[in-house]
Structures are given as structure tokens and as C-alpha cells.
């Protein structure tokens, strides 16, 4: 995940002096070749040096320097990993191995490596940033798998390590929303706005949480701003329409829900909201079509079934209405208790 890798910085390998006793041997020749940027010769000599002196750290470091200059990520990681096993007190090995784990999406491994490095050097900024980035990557990974509680833990740790990490706050807000912790989610989205006011979709997320909290005017304002800056995102119209329904502003809600339903034809919530508006505005034929389409999209929801039953009854179609009322009652028995967070977020990174 590229948004996380930005935190993870490779080790910078400097050249160590070769003991005079080894002058003329592969260690000295490799160091000389490296100093003049003859990387092919340096590679060959330093491998011989490593075989002859595996107990010494400098051939590991200088081979890392060779592979870093060559852009040979595989070889760099291999030697740095060997070096880390033999010389756990060398900081640059932690940076390089942790960085590679993050680039490969092995975030648990990256957390493990950076945690140990940060424990040893708690004042090192690169290790702190690397550990924060690893927690962001792991948090987003488990968020996408539906483990919101674990995601929130990792993303909270990332914000503790790096309070200005927008990505961590944004995705922690998502995980908190999924856990129905709306007040805390709102606080996270507020932090995102404070750090990056123009970040796309932040107003949408904040507006959606405000809608869930029943703060309809504030939700409508946030969603209005999101629509102005990002008019191609249909969920903004959906939730602004739902907030307008909650305020009884049916005509305005229909305008938004027409757009949402057109752009998201498979979204049952958009279709149901639109049908409710049509019903309130006396457009019963279109409302019936919308309710039946909603029932096709989400056969388990008793709401549109009950709404259709009432519409049919008022239209004098009592027998059909009775069948719908019975079906609605059966669905209601099966339906689980409604939860505040009806849409579940997956992870997202700033563009």
C-alpha cells in the first residue's frame, strides 16, 4: 500500500574503514572498488570478504551500500536481513528490513521489526515514522477484512506515534464509524480537516457521521461542501437526501435522491429514499415502481414492503396490501436489530 510505504525509509549505508592488516585482501579491494563506484568489482570482492570474515559487520554494510547504489532491492534486503540476525545493535538493518516488509505488504513483519528498533532507539525519528507507517498499513489491511476492532487499535497506535498522519486519522475514523462509535469517529474526521482541509471525501465522512448522530443541518452543510468540491461522488447526494428527508424537505430530498438512484441503480437505500419522496409528493405510480425495485435489490428489508402495503391499501387494492403486510411482518421477525452504522467503510488513502 503506497500510502504507508512513504513512511518507511531505507537505511543509508556508509563506508567503514578496512583494518590495515587486511590491506590487499578482498575486503580492502572491495572497499576500494566501492569508493570508486566500480560496483561489479566491489560486489565480487566483498562477497569473498564476507565469506572470510562473517563475524565482521563491515562487509555486510558495504555490500548493502553496493546493492543500494545498484538499486538491487532483493540483494539489499537479503544482506540486511543476514546482518540484522548477526548484528542486532545496527540500526540501519532495522530500517532496511522494516522498509522492505512494508513495501511487500507484510505489515505484521514491519511492525515487529520497527517495534524492536524503536524499543532500542526511542528517539530515532525514522524508526518512529516507520513504526507508525507499519501500523497504518496493518490497520488498513485488517479494516478491509472487516476486523474493525483490531484495525482501530493499530490505527490509534499510528496516531499516537505520528499525530499528524492524515491517513491514520482518516482510517481510524472509518473503523470507529464501523464500530458505531460515532462521536469518536467525528473527532477523527475533525482532525483530518485540521490537518488537510481540502482532502477529498473528508466532508462526506464527517457529514455521514453527523447524519447518524441526528445532526441533520450540520450534515447537510458538510455534504453540500463535498458536492461542490466533488460532484461526481453519488453517496454525498444519497446522505444529503436522507438528511433532507429527516427534516421533512421532500422536494429537495428528491432532487438529491434522483441523482443518487440514477448513479447507483443497485443501491437499495437510494431507491427506497427516492420512492419515499415520490410517495410524499403524491407520485404514487412512480413510488410503487421504486418500492418494488427496492424490494428486488434488498428482499430482506421489511421497510419498503410495509410502505408498498400502505400505498396499495390507500389505492383500494386491499387484497394485495394484505399480502404485503403479512410479508412485512415475517421479514420484521427475521431482521436483526438496527445498528447506527449501516454503511461499513473499508480503508482509503489520501490522493
MOVEN-V400186 format. One record per residue. PHI is phi in whole degrees, 0 to 359 (none if undefined). PSI is psi in whole degrees, 0 to 359 (NA if undefined). D_FIRST is the distance of its C-alpha to the first C-alpha in Angstrom with 1 decimal. Layout:
phi:PHI psi:PSI d_first:D_FIRST
phi:PHI psi:PSI d_first:D_FIRST
//
This chain:
phi:none psi:112 d_first:0.0
phi:297 psi:329 d_first:3.8
phi:295 psi:332 d_first:5.6
phi:275 psi:321 d_first:5.7
phi:300 psi:337 d_first:6.6
phi:300 psi:336 d_first:9.2
phi:280 psi:337 d_first:11.1
phi:266 psi:117 d_first:11.6
phi:253 psi:132 d_first:14.7
phi:292 psi:154 d_first:16.4
phi:293 psi:148 d_first:20.0
phi:254 psi:116 d_first:22.7
phi:260 psi:123 d_first:25.5
phi:260 psi:165 d_first:29.1
phi:273 psi:129 d_first:32.2
phi:265 psi:148 d_first:34.5
phi:291 psi:146 d_first:38.2
phi:267 psi:134 d_first:39.8
phi:304 psi:141 d_first:42.8
phi:300 psi:330 d_first:46.1
phi:297 psi:341 d_first:47.3
phi:259 psi:11 d_first:44.6
phi:302 psi:134 d_first:45.6
phi:89 psi:346 d_first:45.8
phi:271 psi:178 d_first:43.8
phi:302 psi:330 d_first:40.3
phi:295 psi:313 d_first:38.6
phi:293 psi:317 d_first:40.6
phi:296 psi:322 d_first:40.3
phi:294 psi:318 d_first:36.5
phi:296 psi:319 d_first:36.2
phi:296 psi:318 d_first:38.6
phi:296 psi:321 d_first:36.7
phi:294 psi:321 d_first:33.4
phi:295 psi:331 d_first:35.3
phi:261 psi:10 d_first:36.4
phi:66 psi:27 d_first:33.0
phi:272 psi:83 d_first:34.4
phi:289 psi:327 d_first:31.2
phi:295 psi:314 d_first:32.5
phi:294 psi:318 d_first:35.6
phi:301 psi:317 d_first:33.7
phi:301 psi:311 d_first:31.5
phi:297 psi:312 d_first:34.6
phi:294 psi:318 d_first:36.6
phi:289 psi:331 d_first:34.0
phi:295 psi:320 d_first:33.3
phi:296 psi:320 d_first:37.1
phi:298 psi:317 d_first:37.0
phi:296 psi:320 d_first:34.4
phi:295 psi:325 d_first:36.5
phi:280 psi:330 d_first:39.5
phi:226 psi:63 d_first:38.1
phi:294 psi:345 d_first:35.2
phi:276 psi:353 d_first:36.3
phi:260 psi:143 d_first:35.6
phi:279 psi:330 d_first:32.3
phi:296 psi:326 d_first:32.8
phi:295 psi:327 d_first:32.3
phi:296 psi:313 d_first:28.8
phi:295 psi:319 d_first:28.0
phi:286 psi:327 d_first:29.6
phi:294 psi:322 d_first:28.0
phi:300 psi:319 d_first:24.6
phi:297 psi:319 d_first:25.9
phi:301 psi:310 d_first:26.9
phi:289 psi:331 d_first:23.6
phi:293 psi:317 d_first:21.8
phi:293 psi:327 d_first:24.3
phi:282 psi:343 d_first:24.0
phi:75 psi:25 d_first:20.3
phi:269 psi:86 d_first:20.5
phi:295 psi:323 d_first:17.3
phi:296 psi:311 d_first:18.5
phi:293 psi:321 d_first:21.9
phi:301 psi:314 d_first:20.6
phi:295 psi:319 d_first:18.6
phi:298 psi:314 d_first:21.6
phi:289 psi:320 d_first:24.1
phi:297 psi:323 d_first:22.2
phi:293 psi:318 d_first:21.8
phi:297 psi:318 d_first:25.5
phi:296 psi:321 d_first:26.3
phi:298 psi:321 d_first:24.5
phi:295 psi:321 d_first:26.7
phi:275 psi:328 d_first:29.8
phi:229 psi:74 d_first:29.3
phi:291 psi:355 d_first:27.4
phi:267 psi:6 d_first:28.9
phi:262 psi:113 d_first:27.0
phi:298 psi:322 d_first:24.2
phi:296 psi:332 d_first:22.5
phi:294 psi:321 d_first:21.8
phi:298 psi:316 d_first:19.7
phi:298 psi:317 d_first:17.7
phi:288 psi:314 d_first:17.1
phi:292 psi:319 d_first:16.6
phi:295 psi:319 d_first:14.2
phi:300 psi:315 d_first:12.2
phi:294 psi:320 d_first:12.1
phi:300 psi:319 d_first:11.2
phi:294 psi:318 d_first:8.0
phi:298 psi:327 d_first:7.2
phi:277 psi:357 d_first:8.4
phi:77 psi:16 d_first:6.6
phi:266 psi:74 d_first:10.1
phi:288 psi:328 d_first:9.8
phi:298 psi:317 d_first:13.5
phi:295 psi:319 d_first:14.5
phi:297 psi:318 d_first:12.7
phi:299 psi:318 d_first:14.5
phi:299 psi:311 d_first:17.7
phi:294 psi:311 d_first:17.8
phi:291 psi:329 d_first:17.2
phi:297 psi:316 d_first:19.5
phi:293 psi:318 d_first:22.2
phi:297 psi:317 d_first:21.8
phi:293 psi:329 d_first:21.9
phi:295 psi:322 d_first:24.9
phi:283 psi:323 d_first:26.7
phi:231 psi:73 d_first:26.0
phi:293 psi:348 d_first:25.4
phi:261 psi:1 d_first:26.2
phi:279 psi:119 d_first:23.6
phi:294 psi:323 d_first:21.3
phi:293 psi:320 d_first:18.6
phi:291 psi:322 d_first:18.5
phi:296 psi:313 d_first:18.5
phi:295 psi:320 d_first:15.5
phi:297 psi:317 d_first:13.7
phi:294 psi:319 d_first:14.7
phi:300 psi:314 d_first:13.8
phi:297 psi:323 d_first:10.2
phi:294 psi:320 d_first:10.2
phi:294 psi:323 d_first:12.0
phi:298 psi:311 d_first:9.7
phi:300 psi:315 d_first:6.8
phi:291 psi:321 d_first:9.8
phi:298 psi:317 d_first:11.5
phi:291 psi:325 d_first:9.1
phi:297 psi:312 d_first:9.1
phi:285 psi:334 d_first:12.9
phi:298 psi:318 d_first:13.3
phi:292 psi:339 d_first:12.4
phi:269 psi:359 d_first:14.9
phi:91 psi:4 d_first:17.5
phi:270 psi:79 d_first:18.0
phi:292 psi:325 d_first:18.4
phi:294 psi:313 d_first:20.5
phi:293 psi:322 d_first:18.2
phi:301 psi:315 d_first:15.3
phi:298 psi:321 d_first:17.7
phi:297 psi:313 d_first:18.8
phi:293 psi:319 d_first:15.5
phi:289 psi:327 d_first:14.7
phi:295 psi:318 d_first:18.4
phi:298 psi:321 d_first:18.2
phi:298 psi:318 d_first:15.4
phi:291 psi:331 d_first:17.7
phi:291 psi:321 d_first:20.6
phi:286 psi:325 d_first:19.1
phi:220 psi:87 d_first:17.9
phi:297 psi:346 d_first:20.0
phi:258 psi:12 d_first:18.8
phi:280 psi:104 d_first:15.1
phi:297 psi:318 d_first:15.0
phi:299 psi:320 d_first:11.6
phi:294 psi:315 d_first:13.1
phi:295 psi:318 d_first:16.3
phi:300 psi:312 d_first:15.2
phi:280 psi:335 d_first:13.4
phi:293 psi:321 d_first:16.3
phi:301 psi:319 d_first:18.6
phi:298 psi:313 d_first:17.2
phi:294 psi:322 d_first:17.7
phi:295 psi:321 d_first:21.1
phi:300 psi:315 d_first:22.1
phi:298 psi:332 d_first:21.4
phi:273 psi:7 d_first:23.6
phi:63 psi:27 d_first:26.3
phi:259 psi:70 d_first:26.3
phi:294 psi:322 d_first:26.7
phi:296 psi:316 d_first:28.3
phi:293 psi:321 d_first:25.5
phi:299 psi:318 d_first:22.9
phi:299 psi:320 d_first:25.1
phi:298 psi:322 d_first:25.2
phi:293 psi:318 d_first:21.4
phi:292 psi:329 d_first:21.4
phi:297 psi:320 d_first:24.3
phi:295 psi:321 d_first:22.4
phi:299 psi:316 d_first:19.7
phi:297 psi:323 d_first:22.6
phi:293 psi:327 d_first:24.2
phi:273 psi:325 d_first:21.3
phi:211 psi:82 d_first:20.3
phi:300 psi:329 d_first:23.1
phi:263 psi:12 d_first:22.1
phi:298 psi:126 d_first:18.5
phi:302 psi:141 d_first:18.5
phi:75 psi:355 d_first:19.2
phi:296 psi:317 d_first:20.0
phi:296 psi:325 d_first:23.6
phi:298 psi:310 d_first:23.0
phi:298 psi:317 d_first:21.5
phi:295 psi:317 d_first:24.2
phi:297 psi:322 d_first:26.8
phi:295 psi:318 d_first:25.9
phi:294 psi:319 d_first:26.2
phi:299 psi:322 d_first:29.5
phi:298 psi:315 d_first:30.7
phi:298 psi:329 d_first:30.1
phi:277 psi:357 d_first:32.1
phi:80 psi:14 d_first:34.9
phi:268 psi:74 d_first:34.6
phi:291 psi:319 d_first:35.2
phi:297 psi:315 d_first:36.3
phi:295 psi:321 d_first:33.4
phi:298 psi:315 d_first:31.0
phi:299 psi:321 d_first:32.8
phi:294 psi:314 d_first:32.5
phi:298 psi:317 d_first:28.8
phi:290 psi:329 d_first:28.4
phi:298 psi:315 d_first:30.9
phi:296 psi:321 d_first:28.9
phi:294 psi:318 d_first:25.7
phi:297 psi:321 d_first:27.8
phi:296 psi:318 d_first:29.3
phi:273 psi:337 d_first:26.0
phi:217 psi:69 d_first:24.1
phi:291 psi:351 d_first:26.9
phi:269 psi:4 d_first:24.9
phi:259 psi:103 d_first:23.2
phi:294 psi:329 d_first:25.7
phi:301 psi:336 d_first:24.8
phi:295 psi:320 d_first:26.1
phi:293 psi:321 d_first:29.4
phi:301 psi:308 d_first:29.4
phi:284 psi:331 d_first:29.2
phi:293 psi:320 d_first:31.5
phi:298 psi:318 d_first:33.9
phi:294 psi:322 d_first:33.8
phi:295 psi:322 d_first:34.5
phi:293 psi:324 d_first:37.4
phi:300 psi:316 d_first:38.7
phi:300 psi:333 d_first:38.7
phi:268 psi:359 d_first:40.9
phi:78 psi:17 d_first:43.1
phi:264 psi:77 d_first:42.3
phi:292 psi:321 d_first:42.4
phi:294 psi:314 d_first:42.9
phi:296 psi:322 d_first:40.0
phi:296 psi:320 d_first:37.8
phi:298 psi:322 d_first:38.8
phi:302 psi:313 d_first:37.8
phi:291 psi:318 d_first:34.2
phi:286 psi:335 d_first:34.2
phi:301 psi:315 d_first:35.6
phi:294 psi:313 d_first:32.6
phi:299 psi:316 d_first:30.2
phi:292 psi:324 d_first:32.1
phi:292 psi:318 d_first:32.4
phi:276 psi:338 d_first:28.7
phi:233 psi:68 d_first:27.7
phi:297 psi:341 d_first:30.6
phi:263 psi:6 d_first:29.2
phi:270 psi:110 d_first:28.5
phi:296 psi:326 d_first:31.5
phi:293 psi:321 d_first:31.3
phi:294 psi:317 d_first:31.6
phi:294 psi:320 d_first:34.5
phi:292 psi:316 d_first:36.2
phi:300 psi:317 d_first:36.0
phi:297 psi:316 d_first:37.5
phi:297 psi:323 d_first:40.2
phi:297 psi:319 d_first:41.2
phi:296 psi:314 d_first:41.7
phi:301 psi:319 d_first:43.8
phi:297 psi:315 d_first:45.9
phi:294 psi:331 d_first:46.5
phi:268 psi:9 d_first:47.5
phi:80 psi:13 d_first:50.0
phi:263 psi:72 d_first:48.2
phi:291 psi:323 d_first:48.8
phi:297 psi:313 d_first:48.5
phi:293 psi:325 d_first:45.0
phi:296 psi:318 d_first:44.1
phi:298 psi:318 d_first:45.3
phi:299 psi:318 d_first:43.2
phi:293 psi:321 d_first:40.1
phi:293 psi:319 d_first:40.8
phi:293 psi:323 d_first:41.4
phi:294 psi:320 d_first:38.1
phi:300 psi:317 d_first:36.3
phi:297 psi:326 d_first:38.1
phi:292 psi:320 d_first:36.8
phi:287 psi:324 d_first:33.2
phi:223 psi:84 d_first:33.5
phi:293 psi:347 d_first:36.6
phi:269 psi:352 d_first:36.1
phi:272 psi:120 d_first:36.5
phi:284 psi:343 d_first:40.1
phi:302 psi:303 d_first:39.8
phi:294 psi:332 d_first:40.3
phi:294 psi:315 d_first:42.8
phi:294 psi:321 d_first:44.9
phi:296 psi:320 d_first:44.6
phi:294 psi:321 d_first:45.9
phi:300 psi:318 d_first:48.7
phi:293 psi:320 d_first:49.9
phi:297 psi:317 d_first:49.8
phi:295 psi:319 d_first:51.8
phi:297 psi:316 d_first:54.3
phi:290 psi:341 d_first:54.9
phi:269 psi:5 d_first:55.4
phi:83 psi:15 d_first:58.1
phi:254 psi:67 d_first:56.2
phi:296 psi:321 d_first:56.9
phi:294 psi:315 d_first:56.6
phi:297 psi:319 d_first:53.1
phi:300 psi:317 d_first:52.2
phi:298 psi:320 d_first:53.4
phi:298 psi:319 d_first:51.3
phi:292 psi:320 d_first:48.2
phi:299 psi:318 d_first:49.2
phi:296 psi:316 d_first:49.5
phi:296 psi:320 d_first:46.1
phi:298 psi:318 d_first:44.5
phi:296 psi:320 d_first:46.2
phi:295 psi:318 d_first:45.0
phi:293 psi:324 d_first:41.4
phi:298 psi:325 d_first:41.7
phi:293 psi:328 d_first:42.8
phi:275 psi:338 d_first:39.7
phi:288 psi:134 d_first:37.2
phi:288 psi:167 d_first:35.4
phi:298 psi:138 d_first:35.7
phi:292 psi:138 d_first:33.7
phi:251 psi:150 d_first:30.8
phi:300 psi:320 d_first:30.0
phi:269 psi:96 d_first:26.3
phi:272 psi:342 d_first:26.8
phi:250 psi:133 d_first:23.4
phi:256 psi:128 d_first:20.4
phi:278 psi:150 d_first:17.1
phi:253 psi:180 d_first:13.7
phi:286 psi:162 d_first:10.7
phi:208 psi:150 d_first:10.1
phi:238 psi:148 d_first:8.8
phi:299 psi:145 d_first:11.6
phi:280 psi:NA d_first:12.4
//
